Amino acid sequence: MPERFRVSKSEEPNNIFGKYSDSRTILEDEDRAREKLLPSHNAGHRKTHVQGDGAEEQPFVSEKMSGYETNLYLYSEEMEDRPRISTLISSLANYSNTIPPASNDPDARPAGGGARMGTLMGVYLPCIQNIFGVILFIRLTWVVGTAGALQGFLIVLSCCCVTMLTAISMSAIATNGVVPGGGSYFMISRSLGPEFGGAVGMLFYTGTTLAAAMYIVGAVEIVLTYMAPGLSIFGDFTKDQDAMYNNFRVYGTGLLVVMGTIVFVGVKFVNKFAAVALACVILSIMAVYIGIFRNINGKDDLQLCVLGKRLLRVAITDCHKNISGAIYQMFCPNGTHSCDPYYESHDVSIIQGIKGLSSGVLLDNIYDSFLENGQYVAVGKNPEDIEPMIAEGGQNGQVVADITTSFTILIGIFFPSVTGIMAGSNRSGDLADAQKSIPIGTICAILTTSTVYLSSVILFAGTVDNLLLRDKFGVSIGGKLVVANMAWPNEWVILIGSFLSTLGAGLQSLTGAPRLLQAIAKDGIIPFLAPFAVSSSRGEPTRALLLTIVICQGGILLGNVDLLAPLLSMFFLMCYGFVNLACALQTLLRTPNWRPRFKYYHWSLSFIGLSLCIAIMFMTSWYFALLAMGMAGMIYKYIEYRGAEKEWGDGIRGLALSAARYSLLRLEEGPPHTKNWRPQLLILVKLTSDLVPKYKKLFAFASQLKAGKGLTVCAAVIGGDFTRSYGEAMAAKQSLRKTMDEERVKGFVDILVARNITEGLSNLVQTAGLGGMKPNTVILGWPYGWRQSEDDRTWQVFLQTVRNVTSARMALLVPKGINFFPDSTDKVFGNIDIWWIVHDGGLLMLLPFLLKQHRTWKNCKMRIFTVAQMEDNSIQMKKDLKTFLYHLRIEAEVEVVEMMDSDISAYTYERTLMMEQRNQMLRELRLNKKESLGVVDLVDFNEMSTEEKLPLVKHHHVLLDWLMVY
């Protein structure tokens, strides 16, 4: 141990304060103490080391530096919370919103130095930027107009409740210990285990990659639809939706290549651009709010042309029924006087698009206006107004619903607008105090964004006419963005701001997704991801970036934000659901390590959040939900069977432990019911001097007998003293475990060190198992060398073990000639012969039946041989035995062998007679027969003297002689 403290005797014991009689001495001692405890605060900023080992190599007190010297150490934390203006400006200038690169050791504590950000810069602003996305600008008005103010408010509230409940659960997990780089993936994997962690990590990665695709398609939609429609390369996309989506695919692919190149070449540019994107988001939202309240009485320069109750997409100057007008040409094609009936029976009118809060238009937008694909956008739900008629003209001049809408579909489209709450936890490695910043920053960001979204629903519904709200692409007002026309001072503020913020969000996703994939790959839990753990010479995840671009391209080929949004919603909802599940499990299991500093959580809130996630998933799209769950399930099973072994002390292991404890307490003590009986094996193994099993075929026989079911305990006894033989016992345990794995026997291994081998075996027979899970059958090797051995203990140990097993009322299987038994990979053909000497209630019939369940013995047939005396009725005995097998539902041939009295030993005859008399008495008393567990001895094959020289399978049938011992 290194020396840290030294205790010395006081020179003046009678004068405690004599040494500190003057103030100078006190100040000098304080300086010395401060220099020892706070080595970073000395005058020259010398680097002082405190020698030690492990985590204790850190100074006793860690002090935050706020960039300026101070002697007021008691108030240093408060000064850190209230930094200077210059420090704040510097933080804003250096603001970035990129997930930090994955470290080689995800479990390591965050390294010192580097950017140590606070709540505002490290959590709050990144969450704000990630939550406010493209959906806010290009889809929220349409959602409000289609769903109505009431259902629109409910849609936004439901999505915000999911994120708020998830944030509460995430805060509890984040404050339960140190959260290094890796963020949400680290929290889930260390809380739910590597299987769930890897599955959810891949879902989160896929969702982040598809989010990049959605941002790219949204940016292209803003440019082509609202800023530069002339760039279309597939003709007039306002008349052909396929042309519009093809444009999105082509331009989206080009933009993906450009953005991918930027991420590959200069991540620093992405970090610097984050501040610009954040400023664009905040300024755009402020411009919308200012514009709404400036136009409280409406906006006269934005008008709509309406035919009856249908919305038309014509210029206001052409909004009339003159023969030379555009509307007449639409509804009366080729200049004929045969016009559309709806055109002839309804008049054209001009209405104000933005009516203002004082107009009371909120009452018109309260209820929903859901449409099916191909129906017309019109006031109300009258079929005459919304249903297209056969041979009807003028379709190109009317606004048509491009998708079928409903409450559940709109939830899936809007939900990506509230994702992004993990931005703070993803940057946990760069936070000065992650356990304080993550809960406060994330919850405050959700409260802020939820307030903006919910107020926007009311303000949009109270400002804009219903027909204009439902015009998704603004074709009725000349292809203008609806929300941009409400902004102040100009619509270009929203167009440029939304485009730049969408580009920034896309760059962040393309930068963060490869780092998340690299973090999963470096954990080593998914073997096929190992190539993506490699970094380039510049430390960038180049391979992961290439895979991300390929997946993102697949999302761009969908070409429609309305298709991408529900798909990526599934992956984020799965991730959020598992965060809630992790918090609920940890809380309910009450693990000792579950001590989060964030106290405002409850398991019921986590379960409500989990239920909401599952409900929204299936409400939105049940097939997408099943796709996401199936993907998670496949990754889970892959990690379970092929993944690396990780012991993270996760909640799933704790849940399994609690479930096992509950099941053991529920199991009844004593023998189980006859219907539930199966061999629960205790294999008593004899070890060689090299600590390996002497008869490895015992394990293959046990595997074949239980066919993967039931309990198996493999145990051995080592002679000696435990304190001296502990290492030898651990080596023997590893050797037995390796043998069980090679023979594919699932079970438990136990080693007992005892001074006396016989007593050790007796102790194992008595104490093996736990509660109701106790072995009922013992497999013991045959002592082959008992005749030649000079040591009598060889057969004495065997006989005493047989007596101990008999006293414990357990079945005993002694396979003689075990080395000639078939391997588990072999297939045996022929007969299994059973010599049924003593009535045992069917145990002898059950054991070969269980052997036949294994592929090795599956093709064998059973033959039952029983012995009768000359005076017995052999025909009736055979008939009764067949009836007995019929009731046992076992197929076997029955053969009765007649023998003379002299051929049957007196002991066997007496035991058989006693058993028959007891059965006869029970039948007479009409009592329920209680079967007693006997001891089965698997003995010689045909009593052959050369049984150890001839292979078992050579005779094309297997002859097993069973002898019951009492």
ABEGO torsion letter per residue (X at the ends): XBBABBBBBBABAABAAAABABAAAAAAAAAAAAAAABAAABAAGBBBBBBEBEAAABBABBBBBAGBBBABAAAAAAAAABBBAAAAAAAAAABBABBBBBBABAABBBBBEEBBBBAAAAAAAAAAAAABBAAAAAAAAAAAAAAEAAAAAAAAAAAAAAAAAAAAAAAAAAABEBBBBGEAAAAAAAAAEAAAAAAAAAAAAAAAAAAAAAAAAAAAAAAAAAABAAABAAEBAAABAAAAAAAAAAAAAAAAAAAAAAAAABAAAAAAAAAAAAAAAAAAAAAAAAAAAAAAAEBAABBBBBBEABBBBBBAAABBABAABAAAAAABBGGBABBBAAAAABBBBBBBABAEAAAGAAAAAABBBBBBBGBBBBBEABAAAABBBBGBBGAAABBBBABBBBAAAAAAAAAAAABGAAAAAAAAAABABAAAAAAAAAAAAAAAAAAAAAAAAAAAAAABBAAAAABAAGAAAGGBBAAAAABOABAAAAAAAAAAAAAAAAAAAAAAAAAAAAAAAAAGABAAAAAAABBBAAGBBAAAAAAAAAAAAAAAAAGBAAAAAAAAAAAAAAAAAAAAAAAAAAAAAGBAABBBABABBBAAAAAAAAAAAAAAAAAABAAAAAAAAAAAAAAAAAAAAABBBBBAGBAAAAAAAAAAAAAAAABBBEBBBAAABBBBBBBBBBBBAAGBBABAAAAAAAAAAAGGBEBBBBBBBBBEBAAAAAAAAAAAAAAAAAAAAAAGBBEBBBBBBBABAAAAAAAAAAABEBEABBBABBBBBBBAAAAABABAAAAAAAAAAAAAAAAAGBBBBBBBGAAABBBAABBBBEBBBBBBABBAGGAAAAAAAAAAABAAAAABBBBBBBBBBAABBAAAAAAAAAAAAAAAGBBBBBBBBBBBAAABBAAAAAAAAAAAAAAAAAAAAGBBBBBBBBBBBBBBBGGBAAAAABBAAAAGBBBBBBBBBX
